[in-house]
């Protein structure tokens, strides 16, 4: 793993390296659903250490896919999260 970067920089890196081909974009929703399903299945693993390592990897995949989605739709992810935080505080 590289040096510690601010989250915003990691997000920008993910957006810049994501594959925006037509085929990749059409697969994004399917991949995101599959990643979330796989993440939930990791709770069944017997070893907490393995569970943690695999959940960390899988969550990274999910966050990367969300970064791709925000780039495709030109959504300000910070603003979207701020709006959702405000909504949930009410």
Secondary structure, DSSP 8 states (H G I E B T S, - for coil): ------HHHHHHHHHHHS---HHHHHHHHHHHHHHHHHHHHGGG-S-HHHHHHHHHHHHHHHHHHHHHHHHHTT--HHHHHHHHHHHHH-
